[in-house]
């Protein structure tokens, strides 16, 4: 064909950029929460996840989605999921970075910053590809819970904390690296796991302790190719937590049958399945009948990852929008210099930095288990951060996509990542308890500790720095002390999140960021959509701080 036009005014993609070196909000949050943290591993990971090679793997893993193979060509049941090689390349990189169970190894625990280092790495990797992080997150969450069965933990600890990724289904002792998942929800119950019907009958005992024969189903069973799972099942003494491996100690396959893979809105590279157990072998973890507390402990860690993951997606969406608008011209100048676009971009930058600050503040509490204040804040901020950050994600992604116009809506090329981010955003808000569950968990947390005093202590460093924040900070401890009714719980979660975010920005961000955040989110100088900041905001300072190059 003859050329009919010259291609111009199309931005260069955001590729081969170190995602940590340019993330000033993350660097400031880490300096505040863990000033002694060695960030060299994050610089190294930032280069990897920002590379063109890994971006290609992320695209291919989502285009060539997992395929279920229930039988082999001889008609024998195999129940395996096949992945594109790019999926395995991504998994290998995440495991090598220690984003799964490595934080629980003695070596990393000794640093005092294991969870914050891992949290920042998890956020960076989410910018590259969030789908494959489901088994990574679950392996992180179940590692400490498995200690309630010392015999199993002794056998599996090395594999779960290893930086080696080995996808083949083999007996645990023959593998250099192991991953684990969770199986909780059933079709009739969802978040109400007390409605579970899966039964576990006593089947003797062995080196791993009390063994059960499990019969039932799981409605959402993500990453079914993990080496083992912690599941919930009804025993004679109530809902219990059980360890269920894919491959049994004798090398035979366990009686776990994959019925189908879920066809999801997003999260395409990850295989989410429905499974049935027909006399599957599983071992008791913890005390029989105490499955709910076990699950809540694991849920706290996966909810941290929901907040971290959405914060990472916000940062990537913002980076793509900034990259596009700083190159694309319209009406005589670059988009980023157009007043309305400048307002939108600055508003998105505020939201992204506040999310990063809150998520990494929550991660700090996981490193300070012996600190009474930190443990109260852990119980308080886990549902708050999960609720508010994840709730803001979808709106954020839509607005960032709009900065690209039609280019952002197309699933192709470098800017096609924006469409993938948009489809991914609702997941973290739903997974591990949707908004109402988080609001109820916040009320539960308020009943268990002196949350009002802890919150007042947390907000104290910002006292006197902004009148709107002062008013909110004065009201919140009273509202917390009175423990708002369930009908008001979502509003309380929102206000706690905004107050803590503002207090953190007062200590980690330039005054332009802090004052604009307080004026808009707390002071009411804001509309109902991004891009409605007041004219007096220092837009250039806020945008320049967020630039990805």
VMD Tcl script that draws the C-alpha trace (Angstrom):
set ca {
  {0.00 0.00 0.00}
  {1.12 3.56 -0.67}
  {1.74 5.71 2.40}
  {-1.16 8.10 2.93}
  {0.03 9.92 6.04}
  {2.87 10.37 8.46}
  {2.44 9.03 12.00}
  {3.22 11.74 14.55}
  {1.97 13.08 17.89}
  {1.87 9.56 19.30}
  {3.70 9.28 22.66}
  {6.60 6.94 23.23}
  {5.59 4.14 25.63}
  {6.73 4.14 29.24}
  {9.28 1.35 29.01}
  {12.73 0.57 30.43}
  {12.17 2.93 33.36}
  {13.18 2.05 36.93}
  {9.82 2.10 38.71}
  {11.35 2.56 42.14}
  {13.90 5.26 41.28}
  {11.14 7.54 39.99}
  {8.57 6.81 42.73}
  {9.20 9.69 45.12}
  {6.07 9.01 47.15}
  {7.20 5.46 47.89}
  {10.72 6.56 48.75}
  {9.39 9.18 51.17}
  {7.02 6.71 52.83}
  {9.79 4.17 53.31}
  {12.14 6.80 54.71}
  {9.45 7.74 57.23}
  {8.44 4.22 58.25}
  {11.79 2.43 57.97}
  {14.67 4.92 57.76}
  {17.27 2.18 58.16}
  {15.85 0.06 55.33}
  {18.33 -0.95 52.63}
  {16.52 -0.01 49.41}
  {19.07 -1.57 47.05}
  {16.80 -4.61 46.41}
  {13.97 -2.22 45.47}
  {16.19 -0.36 43.00}
  {17.08 -3.71 41.44}
  {13.46 -4.85 41.31}
  {12.34 -1.47 39.96}
  {14.60 -1.95 36.95}
  {13.30 -5.47 36.33}
  {9.59 -4.69 36.52}
  {9.98 -1.55 34.40}
  {11.80 -3.36 31.60}
  {10.39 -3.96 28.15}
  {11.11 -7.67 28.45}
  {8.96 -8.09 31.55}
  {6.22 -5.87 30.12}
  {6.05 -8.24 27.16}
  {5.69 -11.19 29.54}
  {2.85 -9.38 31.33}
  {0.99 -8.84 28.06}
  {1.45 -12.41 26.86}
  {0.37 -13.91 30.19}
  {-2.92 -12.02 29.90}
  {-3.47 -12.69 26.20}
  {-2.72 -16.43 26.47}
  {-4.85 -17.24 29.49}
  {-4.69 -20.42 31.63}
  {-6.22 -23.56 30.17}
  {-7.77 -26.37 32.22}
  {-6.87 -29.95 31.31}
  {-9.13 -32.28 33.27}
  {-8.01 -35.47 31.44}
  {-5.01 -36.64 29.48}
  {-5.22 -38.23 26.04}
  {-5.69 -41.67 27.58}
  {-8.81 -40.59 29.44}
  {-7.14 -40.44 32.83}
  {-8.05 -37.62 35.20}
  {-5.16 -35.15 35.63}
  {-6.76 -31.87 36.83}
  {-3.98 -29.56 35.76}
  {-3.90 -25.98 34.52}
  {-1.54 -25.09 31.71}
  {0.01 -21.60 31.62}
  {1.86 -19.65 28.95}
  {5.64 -19.54 29.52}
  {5.35 -15.82 30.27}
  {3.24 -16.63 33.33}
  {6.05 -18.77 34.68}
  {8.61 -16.06 33.88}
  {6.58 -13.59 35.95}
  {6.12 -16.05 38.81}
  {9.82 -16.77 38.82}
  {10.63 -13.06 39.04}
  {8.17 -12.49 41.90}
  {9.50 -15.45 43.89}
  {13.10 -14.44 43.22}
  {12.24 -11.02 44.66}
  {10.98 -12.72 47.84}
  {7.41 -11.43 47.57}
  {5.86 -14.66 48.91}
  {6.95 -16.35 52.13}
  {10.53 -15.08 52.22}
  {9.62 -12.29 54.66}
  {9.08 -14.96 57.33}
  {12.54 -16.48 57.06}
  {14.74 -15.94 60.12}
  {17.28 -13.98 58.07}
  {14.75 -11.44 56.86}
  {12.89 -11.21 60.16}
  {16.15 -10.23 61.84}
  {16.34 -7.01 59.77}
  {13.22 -5.61 61.45}
  {11.93 -4.37 58.08}
  {11.07 -7.60 56.28}
  {7.40 -6.79 55.74}
  {7.98 -3.21 54.62}
  {10.62 -4.28 52.10}
  {8.29 -6.96 50.83}
  {5.33 -4.53 50.76}
  {7.19 -2.02 48.59}
  {8.33 -4.82 46.29}
  {4.77 -6.11 46.03}
  {3.59 -2.64 44.99}
  {6.29 -2.34 42.35}
  {5.49 -5.75 40.90}
  {1.79 -4.88 40.79}
  {2.66 -2.06 38.41}
  {3.98 -4.72 36.06}
  {1.36 -7.46 36.44}
  {-1.05 -8.01 39.35}
  {-2.74 -11.26 38.28}
  {0.09 -13.62 39.07}
  {0.45 -12.11 42.53}
  {-2.59 -14.03 43.79}
  {-0.60 -17.21 44.60}
  {2.27 -15.02 45.78}
  {-0.01 -13.20 48.23}
  {-1.62 -16.40 49.48}
  {1.78 -18.02 50.06}
  {2.72 -14.96 52.11}
  {-0.46 -15.13 54.18}
  {-0.47 -18.84 54.98}
  {3.19 -19.19 55.94}
  {2.78 -17.99 59.55}
  {-0.57 -19.79 59.97}
  {1.08 -23.07 59.08}
  {3.19 -22.81 62.24}
  {0.14 -24.06 64.15}
  {1.06 -27.47 62.81}
  {4.78 -27.59 63.67}
  {5.39 -30.89 61.86}
  {4.07 -29.60 58.54}
  {5.79 -26.26 58.95}
  {9.09 -27.97 59.64}
  {8.81 -29.88 56.36}
  {7.50 -26.99 54.24}
  {9.27 -23.92 55.66}
  {12.35 -24.14 53.44}
  {10.28 -24.44 50.27}
  {7.87 -21.67 51.21}
  {10.64 -19.18 52.01}
  {12.88 -20.23 49.11}
  {13.52 -17.85 46.23}
  {13.23 -20.69 43.72}
  {10.10 -21.19 41.61}
  {9.30 -24.73 40.52}
  {5.85 -25.10 38.92}
  {5.70 -28.87 38.42}
  {3.37 -30.84 40.70}
  {5.67 -33.09 42.73}
  {5.91 -34.27 46.30}
  {7.12 -31.46 48.56}
  {10.45 -33.07 49.46}
  {11.50 -33.17 45.79}
  {10.95 -29.45 45.13}
  {13.25 -26.46 45.62}
  {10.35 -24.01 45.97}
  {6.72 -24.29 47.11}
  {3.59 -22.15 46.83}
  {0.35 -22.32 48.75}
  {-3.21 -21.13 48.33}
  {-6.43 -20.90 50.31}
  {-9.88 -22.40 49.83}
  {-12.58 -20.78 51.93}
  {-15.70 -19.69 50.07}
  {-18.49 -21.95 48.89}
  {-21.33 -21.21 46.51}
  {-23.98 -20.94 49.22}
  {-21.96 -18.78 51.61}
  {-19.44 -16.41 50.03}
  {-18.01 -14.26 52.83}
  {-20.24 -16.10 55.33}
  {-17.87 -19.03 55.76}
  {-19.88 -20.26 58.73}
  {-22.36 -21.54 56.12}
  {-19.73 -23.90 54.68}
  {-20.94 -27.47 54.11}
  {-17.65 -29.21 53.21}
  {-17.18 -32.07 55.68}
  {-14.00 -33.51 57.16}
  {-14.12 -36.95 58.78}
  {-11.32 -38.35 60.99}
  {-8.96 -40.64 59.06}
  {-6.26 -41.49 61.57}
  {-3.01 -39.71 62.32}
  {0.59 -39.77 61.15}
  {3.75 -37.66 61.23}
  {1.77 -34.55 60.28}
  {-0.77 -35.07 63.05}
  {-4.51 -35.65 62.83}
  {-5.61 -36.55 59.31}
  {-9.09 -36.07 57.81}
  {-10.98 -37.23 54.74}
  {-12.58 -34.17 53.10}
  {-15.69 -34.19 50.91}
  {-17.23 -31.03 49.52}
  {-16.52 -28.10 47.24}
  {-15.01 -24.62 46.96}
  {-16.62 -21.97 44.76}
  {-13.55 -19.70 44.47}
  {-10.29 -21.62 44.54}
  {-7.60 -19.42 43.02}
  {-4.28 -20.71 41.73}
  {-5.20 -24.43 41.84}
  {-1.69 -25.40 40.72}
  {-0.23 -24.38 44.07}
  {1.44 -27.19 46.01}
  {-0.99 -27.09 48.92}
  {-3.91 -25.14 50.37}
  {-5.35 -24.19 53.71}
  {-9.08 -24.85 53.56}
  {-12.07 -24.63 55.87}
  {-14.21 -27.68 56.53}
  {-16.74 -28.78 59.14}
  {-15.44 -31.34 61.62}
  {-17.29 -32.81 64.60}
  {-16.16 -29.80 66.65}
  {-17.03 -27.11 64.12}
  {-15.38 -25.22 61.31}
  {-11.69 -26.13 61.22}
  {-8.58 -25.18 59.26}
  {-6.96 -28.01 57.30}
  {-3.81 -28.40 55.22}
  {-4.57 -30.04 51.88}
  {-1.65 -30.82 49.49}
  {-2.08 -31.46 45.77}
  {0.47 -34.30 45.94}
  {0.36 -36.62 48.97}
  {3.50 -37.64 50.89}
  {3.54 -41.01 49.10}
  {3.68 -39.26 45.70}
  {0.08 -39.93 44.66}
  {-2.32 -37.18 43.64}
  {-4.82 -36.02 46.21}
  {-8.55 -36.33 45.48}
  {-9.00 -32.71 44.36}
  {-10.92 -32.27 41.13}
  {-11.03 -29.00 39.18}
  {-14.51 -28.50 37.72}
  {-13.89 -25.36 35.69}
  {-11.99 -22.06 35.56}
  {-13.79 -18.79 36.24}
  {-14.30 -16.39 33.32}
  {-13.50 -13.16 35.15}
  {-13.74 -9.48 34.26}
  {-10.00 -9.07 34.80}
  {-7.18 -10.91 36.58}
  {-6.90 -12.97 33.41}
  {-3.42 -14.42 33.89}
  {-4.45 -16.02 37.18}
  {-6.46 -19.24 37.20}
  {-9.44 -19.06 39.54}
  {-11.34 -22.30 39.74}
  {-14.19 -24.29 41.21}
  {-13.11 -27.56 42.79}
  {-14.57 -30.60 44.48}
  {-13.00 -32.83 47.13}
  {-13.97 -36.50 47.12}
  {-12.30 -38.09 50.12}
  {-9.29 -35.80 49.84}
  {-6.62 -36.13 52.54}
  {-6.01 -33.11 54.76}
  {-4.32 -32.46 58.10}
  {-5.52 -30.30 60.99}
  {-3.82 -26.92 61.47}
  {-4.41 -25.33 64.84}
  {-7.23 -26.27 67.15}
  {-10.21 -28.18 65.82}
  {-13.28 -25.96 65.61}
  {-11.16 -22.79 65.58}
  {-11.03 -22.30 61.82}
  {-12.48 -18.80 61.83}
  {-9.67 -17.22 63.93}
  {-7.14 -18.97 61.68}
  {-8.76 -17.46 58.60}
  {-8.99 -14.00 60.13}
  {-5.25 -14.05 60.80}
  {-4.54 -14.95 57.18}
  {-7.13 -12.47 55.94}
  {-5.31 -9.63 57.69}
  {-2.26 -10.28 55.54}
  {-4.11 -10.69 52.25}
  {-6.05 -7.49 52.99}
  {-2.75 -5.70 53.37}
  {-1.91 -6.94 49.90}
  {-5.22 -5.63 48.55}
  {-4.29 -2.14 49.74}
  {-0.73 -2.49 48.47}
  {-1.89 -3.85 45.12}
  {-4.41 -1.11 44.45}
  {-1.84 1.52 45.44}
  {0.56 -0.01 42.92}
  {-2.08 -0.01 40.20}
  {-2.88 3.64 40.96}
  {0.78 4.55 40.60}
  {1.07 2.74 37.26}
  {-2.14 4.28 35.89}
  {-0.93 7.73 36.95}
  {2.50 7.12 35.41}
  {0.98 6.11 32.08}
  {-1.31 9.15 32.11}
  {1.60 11.48 32.89}
  {3.77 9.86 30.23}
  {1.04 10.25 27.61}
  {-0.02 13.79 28.43}
  {3.53 15.11 28.63}
  {4.10 14.09 24.99}
  {0.70 14.34 23.31}
  {-0.25 17.76 21.89}
  {-3.71 19.22 21.39}
  {-4.92 22.72 20.65}
  {-1.43 24.11 20.36}
  {0.29 22.70 23.45}
  {0.93 19.46 25.30}
  {-2.00 18.01 27.18}
  {-0.20 18.28 30.50}
  {-0.07 22.06 30.06}
  {-3.81 22.38 29.46}
  {-5.40 23.78 32.67}
  {-8.17 21.19 33.01}
  {-5.81 18.28 32.33}
  {-3.33 19.73 34.82}
  {-6.08 19.74 37.44}
  {-6.98 16.11 36.74}
  {-3.37 14.92 36.85}
  {-2.59 16.76 40.09}
  {-5.73 15.35 41.69}
  {-4.77 11.82 40.66}
  {-1.25 12.40 41.99}
  {-2.66 13.39 45.39}
  {-4.77 10.25 45.55}
  {-1.88 8.01 44.52}
  {0.55 9.44 47.07}
  {-2.01 9.26 49.86}
  {-2.74 5.62 49.02}
  {0.97 4.79 49.02}
  {1.48 6.52 52.37}
  {-1.41 4.66 54.04}
  {-0.54 1.24 52.58}
  {3.10 1.41 53.66}
  {2.12 2.77 57.07}
  {-0.03 -0.34 57.51}
  {2.90 -2.53 56.42}
  {5.00 -1.02 59.22}
  {2.67 -2.52 61.81}
  {3.46 -6.02 60.54}
  {7.12 -5.47 61.38}
  {6.41 -4.31 64.94}
  {4.39 -7.11 66.47}
  {5.75 -6.36 69.95}
  {4.60 -2.74 69.96}
  {1.17 -2.27 71.58}
  {0.33 0.88 69.62}
  {1.31 -0.74 66.34}
  {-0.92 -3.71 67.00}
  {-3.92 -1.50 67.70}
  {-3.20 0.40 64.48}
  {-2.85 -2.90 62.63}
  {-6.35 -3.95 63.69}
  {-7.72 -0.49 62.93}
  {-5.97 0.31 59.66}
  {-6.24 -3.09 57.96}
  {-9.98 -2.82 57.23}
  {-9.75 0.96 56.77}
  {-6.94 0.83 54.19}
  {-8.46 -2.12 52.38}
  {-11.85 -0.39 52.26}
  {-10.83 3.10 51.23}
  {-7.86 2.57 48.91}
  {-9.55 -0.25 47.02}
  {-12.84 1.64 46.85}
  {-11.07 4.58 45.17}
  {-9.29 2.35 42.65}
  {-11.93 1.93 39.97}
  {-12.79 5.64 39.82}
  {-9.09 6.44 39.71}
  {-8.46 4.04 36.82}
  {-11.37 5.39 34.80}
  {-10.13 8.98 35.15}
  {-6.56 8.01 34.29}
  {-7.81 6.14 31.24}
  {-9.71 9.23 30.12}
  {-6.43 11.16 30.07}
  {-5.43 8.95 27.14}
  {-8.74 9.22 25.33}
  {-9.43 6.39 22.91}
  {-5.84 5.17 23.12}
  {-6.43 4.16 26.73}
  {-9.48 2.08 25.87}
  {-7.63 -0.07 23.34}
  {-6.11 -3.37 24.48}
  {-2.93 -3.08 22.46}
  {0.57 -1.75 22.83}
  {2.14 0.04 25.76}
  {-0.91 2.12 26.58}
  {-3.10 -0.96 26.36}
  {-1.96 -1.62 29.91}
  {-4.46 1.03 31.02}
  {-7.41 -1.11 29.93}
  {-5.95 -4.05 31.84}
  {-5.56 -1.90 34.96}
  {-9.17 -0.74 34.65}
  {-10.44 -4.34 34.51}
  {-8.23 -5.33 37.40}
  {-9.19 -2.53 39.78}
  {-12.52 -3.90 41.15}
  {-10.92 -7.17 42.25}
  {-9.06 -5.93 45.31}
  {-12.21 -4.23 46.57}
  {-14.15 -7.51 46.33}
  {-11.51 -10.13 47.18}
  {-10.99 -10.91 50.86}
  {-14.16 -9.07 51.89}
  {-16.00 -6.31 50.04}
  {-16.69 -2.84 51.45}
  {-19.43 -3.81 53.88}
  {-17.34 -6.60 55.38}
  {-14.45 -4.17 55.90}
  {-16.74 -1.65 57.60}
  {-18.05 -4.32 59.95}
  {-14.48 -5.46 60.67}
  {-13.62 -1.88 61.59}
  {-16.42 -1.86 64.17}
  {-15.15 -5.19 65.50}
  {-11.66 -3.70 65.84}
  {-13.03 -0.74 67.78}
  {-14.47 -3.07 70.41}
  {-11.20 -4.86 71.08}
  {-8.76 -2.12 72.00}
  {-8.40 1.53 72.97}
  {-8.67 2.60 69.35}
  {-9.63 6.19 70.16}
  {-6.38 6.84 72.07}
  {-4.31 5.08 69.42}
  {-5.91 7.12 66.64}
  {-5.40 10.38 68.54}
  {-1.73 9.46 69.01}
  {-1.40 8.69 65.30}
  {-2.87 12.04 64.25}
  {-1.02 14.15 66.86}
  {2.08 14.98 64.72}
  {-0.12 16.91 62.26}
  {-1.95 18.95 64.88}
  {-2.13 22.63 64.02}
  {-0.97 22.15 60.42}
  {-4.37 22.47 58.73}
  {-7.68 23.68 60.22}
  {-9.84 21.15 58.37}
  {-7.65 18.27 59.55}
  {-7.72 19.64 63.11}
  {-11.53 19.63 63.09}
  {-11.71 16.07 61.77}
  {-8.98 14.86 64.16}
  {-10.89 16.31 67.11}
  {-14.12 14.57 66.12}
  {-12.79 11.15 65.19}
  {-11.71 9.84 68.62}
  {-15.16 10.74 69.95}
  {-16.87 8.92 67.08}
  {-14.53 5.96 67.56}
  {-15.17 5.92 71.31}
  {-18.91 5.91 70.73}
  {-18.50 3.14 68.13}
  {-20.75 4.22 65.30}
  {-23.68 2.03 64.38}
  {-23.28 -0.40 61.52}
  {-25.32 1.96 59.33}
  {-22.57 4.60 59.69}
  {-19.56 2.30 59.54}
  {-18.58 2.99 55.93}
  {-18.50 6.75 56.55}
  {-16.38 6.20 59.64}
  {-13.93 4.04 57.66}
  {-13.67 6.78 55.03}
  {-13.02 9.51 57.57}
  {-10.41 7.51 59.47}
  {-8.63 6.80 56.19}
  {-8.62 10.45 55.13}
  {-7.41 11.68 58.52}
  {-4.56 9.17 58.71}
  {-3.59 9.84 55.08}
  {-3.47 13.57 55.77}
  {-1.40 13.11 58.93}
  {1.06 10.95 57.02}
  {1.36 13.43 54.15}
  {2.06 16.16 56.71}
  {5.17 14.19 57.66}
  {6.30 12.79 54.30}
  {5.16 15.06 51.45}
  {5.82 18.64 50.33}
  {3.46 21.26 51.75}
  {1.84 21.65 48.32}
  {0.72 18.02 48.42}
  {-0.42 18.12 52.05}
  {-2.39 21.35 51.81}
  {-4.09 20.41 48.53}
  {-5.06 17.03 49.96}
  {-6.57 18.56 53.11}
  {-8.31 21.38 51.22}
  {-9.95 18.93 48.82}
  {-10.57 15.68 50.69}
  {-11.28 17.14 54.14}
  {-11.97 20.85 53.70}
  {-14.65 20.46 51.03}
  {-12.90 22.44 48.28}
  {-13.54 19.62 45.83}
  {-16.25 18.36 43.53}
  {-17.54 14.86 42.89}
  {-14.88 13.87 40.37}
  {-11.14 14.08 39.89}
  {-10.03 17.39 38.41}
  {-11.98 19.73 40.65}
  {-9.16 21.09 42.83}
  {-9.23 24.78 43.74}
  {-7.43 27.30 41.54}
  {-4.93 28.14 44.30}
  {-3.32 24.68 44.28}
  {0.37 24.43 43.34}
  {-0.32 22.12 40.41}
  {3.17 22.15 38.93}
  {4.88 21.03 42.15}
  {2.42 18.19 42.68}
  {2.69 16.96 39.08}
  {6.46 17.23 38.92}
  {6.77 15.13 42.08}
  {4.74 12.35 40.45}
  {6.49 12.29 37.04}
  {7.59 8.75 36.10}
  {10.74 9.69 34.21}
}
mol new
graphics top color blue
foreach p $ca { graphics top sphere $p radius 0.5 }
foreach p [lrange $ca 0 end-1] q [lrange $ca 1 end] { graphics top cylinder $p $q radius 0.2 }
display resetview
